[in-house]
Amino acid sequence: MKDADARLSGRIPRRFAKLAQEKKAGLVAFVTANDPSPEVFAEILAGLPGSGADVIEVGMPFSDPMADGPSIQASSERALKFNTSLRDVLASVAAFRRNDADTPIILMGYYNPIYRMGGEVFAQAAATAGVDGLIVVDLPPEESEELEVHLRPNGLSLIFLTAPTSDDKRLPTIVGRASGFVYYVAVAGITGTKSAEENAVREAVQRLRRHTKLPVAVGFGIRTPEAARAIAGHCDAAVVGSAIVDVIARNLTADGNPTPGLAAKVLAFVKSLSDGVRGARA
C-alpha cells in the first residue's frame, strides 16, 4: 500500500515540477481503455510518452457517459464491445507500468463502476496497478469523502473539474479537496462540442491561481496543435481528448475494425499536439 505522502512526492507532482523547472507546459492526452481494440489500445498507450504525452488520462468505459460528447461516448461504446471492465482497465495500466515507471496515469470516468467494486478494493487495486489519480466526473467535492477515505492511504489523487460557472464562492470548496492538479473545463457543456477561447482561459486560470497552488490543466475544446499552443501559454498543461479519439474513429473500417497503422496515426497526432504545447513558451 502506498503512503499518503505519495500524493505530494509521486509521479504527478514530480512531472509538473519537472515541466516548471524546464519552463514548459505539459500535454495531457486522453484515450479510452480498449478503444478501438485491446491490442491497438495497448500499442497506443505504450507509445504515448514517446510521442510527447506528459500525463495520460485513461477513460474507464461506461454505458451512460452523460458528461461526454459524441466522440468519447462512441469510444466507450467501442470499448464495451469487448466487455471491458474496470479490472481490465487496471490490468492495462499494470501492463504499461512494466515498461514505464514515470509517466503519470489518471483514470477518468464515472462513480458507478468504482462504487460497485467497492472504494477500498478499487483504491488498493488501482495503486497496485500503478494509477496515480482519478477524475470522477459525477462525484462532487461535497460527496467525495466516501471515496477519498480510501484513496488517501493509497497515495491516489482525486482531481476535480472547475468550469466557467465555478464562481469565487464555489472555487474554495472544489480546490480545497483537490490534489494532483486542478482541471479547468474551458467550455460549458459536454466534451468535444465547442472550442476553447484563449482570452477567457487566461482570465479563468488567473482567477484559479488565486485559490490554489496546484498546477492547472485546461481541457475541453482543444482540437489542434495551434489551439494547444495558445491555451498552454496560460496554464500548466493542455488536455486533449475528443480530438485524439476522433483520429481513432476516422481510421476504422465500415464494420468498426482498426485499419493498419491506426496506432501510428494517433501517436503522430499526439506528437503534433506536443510540439504545439512545447512551442507555447518558446
N, C-alpha and C positions, 0 to 999 in steps of 0.2 A: 504493500500500500504506500502511496506517495505521501509525503509530508505536506501539510497545508502550505508551508513556505514555498513549495514548488511553484505556486501561482505568482510569487514575486521573483523567483530566480529561474523559472522554467523557460521553455522554448519561446513562448510568446514575448515576454519582456526582453529576453536576450536578442531576439530578432529585431524588435523595434529599437532597442538600444544600439544595435549594430548599424541599422539604417540611419539613425540620428547621428551617430559618430561619423558616418560616411556622407552626411548631409544629402541623403537620398530619400525619396518617398518609396513606398513599397507597393507591390501588386498582390492583392488577394484574389485568387482565382477560384471560382465555384464550378463544381461538376457534381452531378447526381450519381450516387453509387449504382454501379452495374448498368449505366447508360452508355452506349446502346446495347452492350452485352457485357457479361462479367469479364471476358477475356480482353476486349478492347478497352473497357474501363480501367482494368489493371495496367494496361500499356500507357494510357493517358496519365493516370495517377503517378506512375513511376517517372514519367517524363516531365511533369510539371516543374519541379525545381530547376532542372537543367534548362528549361525554357523561360525562366525568369520569375516564376511564382514564388513570392516570399512567404506567403501564408496560403494554405489550401483549405477551402471550405468544401466539405463533402455533404451533399444533400442526403438526408435519410428519406427514402421514398415513402410516400404516404398517399392513401387513396382519396383524401379530401384536403388538398393543399390550398386552403382558402385564401392565403395571402399572396399566392404566387400567380403570375401571369400565365398566358397560354404556353409559352416556351418551356418553362420549368414544370408546369403541370404535365405537359406532354412527355418530358423526360422522366417524370415519376411513373407515368403510365407505361413507358417502355421498360423501365427497370422492374416494375411489378409483374411484367410478363414472365420474369424469371423467378417469381415468388421471393423476391428479395426481402429479407427480414432484417431487423436491427442487428441481430447477431452476425448476419452476412456482412453488414456494413463494418462492424467491428473487426471481423476477420480480414476484410480488405485493408483496413488500417494496419493491423498486425503484420500482414504480408509486406506492406510498404515499409514498415519500420525495420524490417530485416536488412534493408539496404540504405535507409535514410534515417539517421537518428536526430537530425537537426531541424528539419522543416516543420513548423507548427501546423497542426491539423485541427480544424474546428468542424464539429458536426453541426449542421443546420437543419431544422425541421420542426416537428410538432410534438406536443407533450404526450399524446395518446400512446404511442409505442413505448416510450420511456416508462410511463405510468404502468402499462401492462407488464413490462419486465420487472418493475419494482425499482425505486430510486436507488436503494443501496446496492442491489445486484448490478444495475446498469453502471453506476459510478465506478464500482470496482472493476467491472469488465472493461469499461472504456479506458480507465487508467492503465490497466494491464496491456491493452491493445496498443497504447501509445497516443491516445487522444489527448489534446491539451485544453480543450474548452468546447463550449457549445452555445448555440443560439437557438432558443426555443421561442418561436415567434408568437405563440399563443399563451405564453406564461408571463403575465405582468409582474413587475417587481413586488407588488403587494402580496402576491401569492407564491412567490418563488422559494420561500424558506423551506417548504417541504422537500424540495429537490436540493437546494443549496446545502442543507444539513448533511447530505451525503457527498456532495461534490467537494466541499472544503477539505475533509480529511484525505481525499484522494488527489488533491492538488489540481483540480479541474476548475477552470474559469467559466463563469456564466456571463456571457456578453449580451448586453441589452441594446435594443434598437431605440434610437431617438428619431423624431420626424420634424418636418416643418411646423407641425401643430403642437410640438412639445414646448410649452412656454417656460418662463423663468421660475414659475411656481412649481411646475411639474419636474423640471430637469433634476433638481437635487435628489428627488426620490429615485429617479432612474439611475443616475450616475453613482449615487451613494451605495448602491448594491452591486454595481458593475465591477468586473475585474477583467484583466487581459487587455481589452481596448473597448472603446465605445464606437458603435456602428451608427453613423448618421445616414438615414434614408433620405436621399436628396429630393425625391419627388413623392407627393402624396399618391396613394393608390397602390395597385398591385405591381409586381415586378415586371420590368421589360416593356412597359407600355408608354412611357414618356421619357424625355431626355432631361438630364441634369442641367441646371442653369448655373454658370460659373459664378456670377456675382452673388446670387442667393446662397450658394455653397460657402463662399468666402465669409459672408456675414454670419451664417449659421455656425460655422466652425469657430469663428472668433467668439461667439456667444458661448458655445460649448466649453471652450478653454477657460472661461471664467468660472466654470463649475467643476472642472476635473483636470487632474494632471495626467490621466490616462491618455495613451495615443488615440487619435480619432481617425477612423477609416470611413470613407464615404462611398456609398453604393447606390444602386438603382439608377437606371438611365444612362449608364456609361457603355457605349457600344463600339467606339472606335479608338485607335491609338491616339488620335488628336484630342478626343474628349477625355481620355485617361490622362493625357499630359496636362490639359487645362485644369482638371479637377485636382490632380495630385499636387499642383503648385500651392494648394491651400490646405492640405491635410497631411496626415502621416502615411496614408495608404489609400489607393483606389481599389474598389471592389467591383469585379466584373463577373456576372453570372449568365444572364439570358443570352448575351451576345456569343459567349462560348458555347452554350448549349445549342444555339442556332446553327453553329458550324456543324455540330453533330447531326442535327436534323436535315441539313442540306446535303449530307453525304450518306444518305440511306437509300437503299433500293425501294422500289414501289411497295414491296411487302415488308419493309422495315428492317432489313438486314444491313449491317455496316458494309460499305464499299471498301475495296482495297485502298490502303493508305489513309483511312479516316483519321486514325490517331495522329499521324504526322501532320495532317492539315490542321487539326485542333492545336497541336503544340506549336505550329508555325504561327498561328493567330495569337496564341498566348505570348509568344516571343515578340510579336509586333506590339502588343499591349505593354509588355515590359519595357521595350525600347522607348515607347511613348512616355511612360511613367518616369523612366530614368532621365529623360530629357527635360522633365518639369523644372529641375533646379540646376540645369547646366549653365 
